[in-house]
């Protein structure tokens, strides 16, 4: 079993390593997957626009300038410090900043004059505005996600239900602008060839000579995740929760089955007769193999005490009481060389095999002397 698990693990790691150069995740300009954005990056490269990928807000703010377009792929995942850094870049860079599907969490910091109007009902929308990039691109998949409240100083395009899904907000101080794009669909490889998606994406991202593509890392999203931290059970999908519950019930039933008492022991007729001496020798070998000298000595002494109690008239219930058995046995011993019954019958465990054998001999000698007295 462990060998099989090891093979599966090695195979999974190998496949992940082999595919690491071509699959970089969602909205990654290095990824050729359907949900990646390598196609738009290659088209921009052909137009002379260099794409640079950054993973922290500080890198993004440092790279932003009048000749750059800064694309923030997931503004709502940013923490407060990261949103502050991006806001500083918007105010000071003089270039273009494209915010991809910013929601109520990020809009107050990144576009204070704008607010979210909920979700668009349609996926593909008409431009319905005078923005050159929109009019030349025509219909595009800007709907399906967020839409925004119109802004007087901005250009509102691709409306859904009266609210635009694309807003271009000019800067009043640096000459740059901020683009709010309510959907990511026009940047994905699988949708780039549909409608006017490619044209709109190239015009929004290719107006400057360099594109800074900001993919927030785990470090930049730590504050957001801490604010919405969930418990362990909340992170488990519902399907896994039911599966774990079933496994728990199965384990409980198995434990009850294995622990259930089946009643008293039932004697079984052995197919062959086994002599008592063989059973004794077998148990002795087990004790010897386990070096259980203490257990062997206990068995020898207990048997000797029961036999001696019967010989000296001590009740069986008091056979293992030294205060009762030892005086009765001592009274039956004669001679100065008589062994000490207390040490033999209730003494410490033997330290080695030779001492254990000597104990057995002394117990036999003690029993013989009591019998003949």
N, C-alpha and C positions, 0 to 999 in steps of 0.2 A: 504493500500500500504506500509506504513512504517513498519507495523507489518511483512509483507511478507519479506521485505528487511532485517529486523532484524533477522528473522529466517534463511534466507540464509547466512547472515554473521556469525551467531553463528555456523551453520553447517560447513561452510568452515573452521573456526578457529578450530573446534573440529576435523575435518578430518586431518588438517595440524598437530595438536598436536599428534594425534594417529599415524601418519605416520612419525613423526620426528625422531624416533629411527632407522628406517630402510632405509630412503631415505636421503642421505646427498649430492647429487649432482654429477656432472660430474667428472669422474676420482677420486672419493673419495674411499679410501680403506675400508670405513665403509659401503658403499652403495651396496645393492644387486640388484639394478636396472640394466637393460641392459647396460646403459652407465656408470655404476659404476665399481669399481675395487676390490670389496671384494673377488672375487674368487682368484685372484693372491696373495692377502694378506694372505688368509687362506692357500694356498699352500706353501708360504714362511714360515708361522708359523709352518707348519708341518715339514719343513726342519730345524727348529731351528733359523730362522731369525725373529727378533722382528721388527714390523713396528710401527713407531712413526710419528704421523701427526703433522705438524707445519703449521702456517698460516702467519708468518712474516719472512722476510729475515734475521733479526737479530737472531731469534730462529734457523733458518736453519743453519746459519754460526756458531753459538755457538755449535750446536749439531754435526756438521761435524767433523770427525776425521779419523785416519788411519784404524779403524775397522768399518767404516760406509760407506754406499752408500747413497748419497744425490740425490733424484729425484726431479727435478724442472719441474712441470707439464705444466707451461705456461710462458716460459721466456719472450716472447714478451710483456706481460702485465706488466712487472715490470718497476718501475720508475728508474731513474738514480742512486739514492742512494741504491736501492735494488740490482740492477745489480752490483754495486761496492762491496756490501757485499758478494754476491755469488761469484764474481771473487776472493775475498780474501780467501774465503773458498776453492776454487779450487786450489789456489796457496799454501796454508799452511796446508790443512788438511791431505794430504797423502793418502786419501781414493779415492773412485770412485764417480764421479759426472755424473749423467745422465740428459741430457737436452732434454726435450721432444718437438720436432718440433720447435727448435729455428729458427727464421727468420732474415731478414735483420736488424731489430731493435735491437736485442739482441746479434747477432753474433759478432759485432765489440768489445763488452765489454767482453763477456764470452768465445769466441773462435776466437781471432783476426786473426789467420792464415787461417781461413775458411770463405767461402762465400757461399751464397745460389745460386743454379742453377735452381730455379723454381720448378715446380711441376712434380711429377712422373706420367707417363701415366698409369702404371699398379699398381694393388693393391697387388697381391701376387707375390713375386720375389724369385729367387734362390740366395743362399749365394754368390757363385762365389768369395770366399776368403778363406784364411787359418785360420781364427779366430776359435778356438775350439768351442766357444758357437754357432757360426753360422753353422759350418759344422755338429755338432751333432743335431741341431734343424732342418736343412733343409729349405724347402720353408716356408716363413712366410709373413704375411701381413704388410710389412714395407713400401710399396709404397702407392700411392694415395695422398700423401701430399708433403712434401718438400724433395729435394735432394741437395747434396752439392758438392762443388768442391773438387777433391781428394787432400790429403795432403801427402807430401812425407814421413813424420815421422809417419804417422798414418796408421791404417788398415782400408781399405775401403771394405764394404760388401753390398750385395743386390743392385747391380747397376740397374738403369733404364735409358735407353738412354745414357749409358756411364758414368753416374754420380751416386755415391753411395747414398743410403738412410740410411746407418748406418756407422758411423765413430767412431773409437776408437783412441783417441789422448793420448799418454802416456805423463806423466809429466817428465820433465828433472831434476827436483830438489827434489821432495818429494817422488817419487816412486808410486804415484797414477796415475789415468787416468781419462779422460773425454770422455763420450760416447754421441754422437749426434745421436738421433733416430728421423728420419724424420716423423714418423707417430705414433699416439697414439693407433692404432687399436689393437695391440697385448696385451694391458693392459686392454681392456674393457671386461666385463663379457660375452657379447654376442659373442665375437670372440675368447675367450681364448681356446676353444676346437678345433678350426679350424687349419689345417695344423700343422706347428711347432711353433705356437704362444706361447703356454704355456711353451715349453722348452726354447725358446729364452728369454722370459720374466723372467723366474726363474733364468737363468744363468746371465743375465745382472744385475738383481736386488739382487740376492742372493749370490754374491761373498764375501760379508762381513757379519758379525754376526748381524748387525743392519741396518735397512733401515729407513732413515729419508725422509718422504713423504711430500714435501712442496707444499701446496695448497695456492697460493697467495690470500690474503684477499683484501677487498676493500681499506684498508689503503695502502697496498703495491702497488696497481694499481692506486692510486690517481694521481700521476704525469703523467702517460700515458694518463689517461682520460682527464686531464687538457690540455695536448698538443693537443688532438684531440677532444676538446669540440665542441659539435654541438648545434645548436639552438633548441628551443622547437619544431618547425614544422619539423625539420629534424629527430627528434626522433620518430615521429608518423609514423607507417607503412602506406604504400600506401593505403591499403584497408580502414584503419580507416580515412584517409584523405578524401577519396571519400564519406564515410559514413557521416562524419561531414559536408561536403559540401552539401549533400542532406538534412541533418537535418536543416542546415542554410537556404536553399532555402525554405523548408517546413515551417519553422518558419516565414520567411519573407512573404510568401503568406498568412499564417494564420493571421499575423498582418495586412496586407492590407485588407483582408476580414473583419476582425472585425472593422477596422477603417474606412472603406468606408462609406461615407454618402449616405443614402438611399433616400434623398430628404426631403421636408418639412413634418412636422407632419400631420397626417390624423386623422380627428375627427372620433370617433367611436360611433355608436348608442348604448348607454348602455341598457342592458336588463331590468333594473328597473330605476325608477326616484329617484334621491337622492336630498333631500331638501338642500338648501344652508346652513341652520343652522347646519345640520349634518356634512357637509364638513368643515364648520368653526370650529366646536367643535373637529372634528378629527385632523385638523391641529394644533389646540391649544394643544391638548393632546400630539402630537408629539413634539411640542416646549417644553412643560413642562417636558416630559420624558428626553429630551436632555439638559434640563436646559439652553435653548437658549433664555434667557431673552433679550439679546441685539437684536437678530433677531426679536423677537416678538414686542419689542418696536419700531424697525425700521418700521415694517409693519404697526403698529397702527398710528405712526406719519405721514408716507407717505400718508395713506388713509385720515387722518384728514386734512393734508395740501391741498390735491386735492379738498376735499369738501369745505373747507374754501375759497380756491382761487376762486371757482365758486360763492360763496356767496358775496365776497367783490369785485368782478370784476377784479381779477388778471388773466392774460392769463395762460392757462395750462402749457406753456413752462417755466413760471417764478414761478410756484407754489412751487418749492423747493429751491427758492432763498430767504434766510432770509432777505436780504436788501430790497426786494420788498414786500414779504408777511407779515412780522411782522408789519411794519408801517400801512399797510392797515387793518390788523385785529385789531390793537390797536385803530385805529380811530373809530371802531364800538363798543368799550367797554366803559361802563359808570360806575361810582362809584369808590370809593377809594379801595374797596375790589376786584377789577377786577384782574384776574390771569395774570401772566407774559407770553405773547404768545411766546417769544423767548425761555424761559426755557422749556415750554411744547412741542413746536414743533421742537426744535433743540437742546435739552439738552442732557446730558450724559445718558448712559444706566442704567437701574435700577439695584440696588445692590442685591435685593431679590425679592421674589414673591409678597410680600405685597406692595412694591414700584411700581411694574409693574401694579398691580390691581388699585392702587391709580392713576397712570398715565392714565390708560384707563378711569377712572371716571372723571378726570380733563379735558381730551380731549372732552368727551361727554358734560361736563358742558360748556366748552368754545364754542363748536359748537352751543349749544342751545342758549347761550347768544348772539352770533353773529346773529343767525336766528331771534331772537325776537327784536333785536335793530333797 
